[in-house]
């Protein structure tokens, strides 16, 4: 791979991480408004629970048809 392509991949990855951080901060703010009495640890637990049950998380984040892992050899 050329260095320009490496740079574009790195920039896209950094953007994905920044978007994830931003979305978590927004969710945290929403949960604090909804549960003003909740301690930080409880808000953290709510965020963790959301990550596990959000749409698409049930089968992982990959595209395609879920398969058993490790795949069976026939």
NUVO-41003 format. One record per residue: residue in one letter; x, y, z negated of N, C-alpha, C, O, CB in turn. Coordinates in pm, whole numbers, padded with zeros to 5 digits, always signed. Each point is the difference from the previous one (the first is absolute). Glycine has a CB too. Layout:
BEGIN
AXYZXYZXYZXYZXYZ;...
This chain:
BEGIN
X+00085-00119+00000-00085+00119+00000+00089+00124+00000+00106+00003-00062-00291-00127-00060;X+00140+00225+00192+00076+00124+00001-00032+00082-00125-00101-00023-00066+00103+00022+00319;X+00085+00096-00286-00017+00079-00122-00126+00086+00004-00060+00026-00105+00308-00024+00079;X-00288+00043+00145-00124+00077+00012-00122-00080-00040-00091+00051-00066+00196+00080+00247;X-00107-00256-00141-00113-00087-00036+00001-00028-00150-00105+00000-00064+00109-00105+00293;X+00115+00081-00285+00010-00019-00146-00055+00122-00073-00072-00013-00100+00274-00134+00132;X-00168+00264+00018-00046+00125-00062-00152+00010+00005-00063+00036-00100+00279+00075+00165;X-00276-00143+00049-00147+00007+00012-00067-00100-00094-00101+00031-00063+00124+00042+00302;X+00034-00193-00248-00056-00101-00091+00009+00049-00143-00096-00012-00077+00161-00172+00235;X+00050+00239-00196+00019+00052-00136-00098+00113-00030-00055+00007-00109+00297-00072+00120;X-00263+00155+00086-00093+00110-00020-00143-00050-00018-00073+00050-00085+00222+00097+00222;X-00188-00245-00059-00136-00056-00012-00018-00070-00134-00105+00010-00063+00095-00039+00313;X+00113-00041-00293-00007-00068-00131-00011+00102-00112-00080-00017-00092+00215-00176+00183;X-00055+00300-00085-00008+00106-00100-00139+00064-00001-00053+00031-00107+00299+00011+00134;X-00304-00022+00090-00134+00056+00009-00102-00094-00065-00089+00045-00072+00153+00076+00283;X-00052-00251-00185-00092-00097-00060+00011+00003-00152-00102-00005-00070+00120-00140+00275;X+00104+00154-00257+00018+00007-00145-00059+00129-00057-00061-00001-00106+00269-00138+00127;X-00188+00250+00050-00055+00128-00045-00153-00003+00000-00062+00053-00093+00266+00064+00182;X-00265-00177+00012-00146-00010+00005-00053-00088-00113-00104+00030-00058+00112+00002+00307;X+00063-00140-00279-00041-00087-00109+00007+00075-00133-00091-00008-00082+00172-00195+00210;X+00027+00277-00148+00015+00078-00123-00111+00104-00011-00059+00018-00106+00308-00054+00113;X-00278+00106+00103-00104+00101+00001-00136-00061-00032-00077+00056-00079+00208+00076+00245;X-00161-00246-00105-00131-00062-00023-00014-00045-00146-00108+00008-00058+00101-00084+00299;X+00117+00028-00299-00007-00041-00141-00020+00122-00090-00076-00008-00097+00225-00190+00146;X-00084+00307-00019-00020+00121-00081-00143+00050+00011-00057+00047-00100+00298+00014+00134;X-00301-00070+00084-00140+00042+00016-00094-00092-00078-00093+00047-00065+00148+00046+00292;X-00029-00223-00220-00083-00096-00074+00014+00025-00150-00098-00002-00074+00123-00169+00259;X+00098+00194-00230+00025+00026-00142-00079+00124-00046-00061-00001-00107+00291-00103+00127;X-00229+00208+00062-00073+00122-00033-00151-00028-00007-00068+00048-00091+00248+00090+00202;X-00231-00215-00017-00142-00036+00000-00036-00078-00126-00103+00026-00063+00104-00030+00315;X+00084-00092-00288-00028-00081-00119+00008+00082-00128-00076-00024-00093+00164-00176+00214;X+00003+00295-00126+00009+00087-00118-00126+00086-00015-00047+00023-00112+00297-00019+00135;X-00304+00042+00089-00124+00079-00006-00117-00088-00044-00086+00042-00079+00172+00111+00261;X-00088-00275-00131-00111-00092-00032+00010-00055-00141-00102-00026-00064+00090-00035+00304;X+00135+00044-00290+00023-00057-00134+00096+00091-00077+00115-00038-00024-00153-00199+00111;X-00006+00357-00126+00091+00095-00064+00057-00049-00133+00106+00048-00043-00234+00130+00154;X+00061-00271-00176+00047-00050-00129+00099-00115+00013+00061-00041-00099-00278+00111+00002;X+00235-00123+00216+00085-00118+00021+00149+00036-00013+00045+00099+00056-00221-00196+00097;X+00251+00016-00228+00144+00023-00009+00069-00035+00133-00057-00070+00083+00049+00023-00331;X+00129+00095+00265+00075-00022+00125+00013-00149+00033-00009-00038+00117+00135+00250-00161;X-00105-00295-00057+00015-00144+00025-00128-00060+00059+00006-00088+00085+00159+00075-00275;X-00279+00063+00145-00127-00051+00054-00019+00046+00145-00049-00076+00083-00051+00079-00315;X+00138+00120+00261-00008+00050+00138+00093-00084+00088-00038-00037+00111-00016+00273-00192;X+00174-00265+00033+00094-00085+00075-00062-00137+00029+00014-00053+00110+00179+00173-00217;X-00262-00177+00007-00065-00130+00019-00111+00009+00104-00019-00093+00079+00075+00033-00316;X-00130+00170+00236-00107+00018+00099+00057+00008+00140-00057-00054+00095-00082+00172-00266;X+00252-00050+00185+00064+00011+00131+00049-00137+00046-00017-00037+00116+00085+00274-00166;X-00008-00312-00041+00045-00136+00035-00116-00089+00041+00012-00076+00096+00177+00102-00254;X-00300-00016+00087-00118-00080+00034-00054+00041+00137-00041-00085+00079-00015+00061-00323;X+00055+00155+00272-00048+00046+00130+00087-00056+00112-00052-00041+00104-00037+00251-00210;X+00220-00211+00087+00090-00052+00104-00030-00147+00032+00018-00044+00113+00159+00207-00189;X-00222-00238-00023-00030-00142+00022-00136-00024+00063-00019-00101+00067+00162+00051-00260;X-00237+00142+00173-00137-00027+00049-00042+00090+00115-00110-00016+00053+00054-00057-00280;X+00140+00167+00267-00037+00093+00107-00028-00078+00128+00048-00112+00015+00090+00295-00120;X-00215-00125+00197-00031-00071+00124+00127-00041+00075+00088+00082+00025-00303+00047-00010;X+00222-00255+00019+00116-00052+00071+00103-00066-00090+00083-00076+00049-00120+00251+00117;X+00034-00147-00294+00101-00054-00091-00027-00146-00038+00091-00071-00045-00058+00300-00043;X-00155-00273+00108-00035-00136-00043+00086-00106+00068+00037-00099-00062-00270+00178+00023;X+00264-00058+00166+00078-00097+00076+00140+00054+00032+00068-00053+00088-00281-00037+00010;X+00257+00192-00168+00128+00062+00031-00020+00111+00101-00112+00026+00043+00233-00241-00090;X-00014+00281+00083-00012+00114+00089+00036-00031+00144-00002+00089+00084+00053+00052-00277;X-00019-00265+00223+00037-00033+00137-00120-00012+00091-00111-00030-00044+00309-00087-00045;X-00174+00141+00217-00106-00016+00099-00007-00146+00042+00097-00075-00014-00066+00312+00095;X-00145-00276-00030-00014-00134+00054-00081-00091-00091-00062+00044-00097+00278-00013+00213;X-00213-00159-00082-00075-00100-00073+00082-00054-00116+00114-00043+00021-00239-00018+00188;X+00071+00063-00332+00075-00054-00113+00025-00150+00019-00086-00072+00051-00016+00246-00202;X+00220-00219+00110+00034-00143+00007+00053-00044-00136+00041+00082-00081+00011-00066+00330;X-00054-00146-00271+00059-00054-00122+00151+00018+00005+00061-00014+00107-00251-00155-00131;X+00251+00199-00090+00145+00016-00004+00057-00087-00108-00053+00001-00111+00035+00232+00195;X+00120-00306-00060+00071-00011+00129-00084-00081+00098-00080-00084-00040+00304+00098-00077;X-00204+00012+00247-00077-00072+00100+00027-00150-00006+00112-00044-00028-00107+00248+00175;X-00107-00280-00121+00016-00147+00000+00069-00046+00127-00028+00049+00110-00178-00074-00252;X+00294-00067+00127+00069-00060+00115-00075-00126+00038-00027-00084-00085+00252+00179+00015;X-00257-00110+00194-00082-00114+00041+00066-00096+00081-00060-00099+00040-00119+00237-00050;
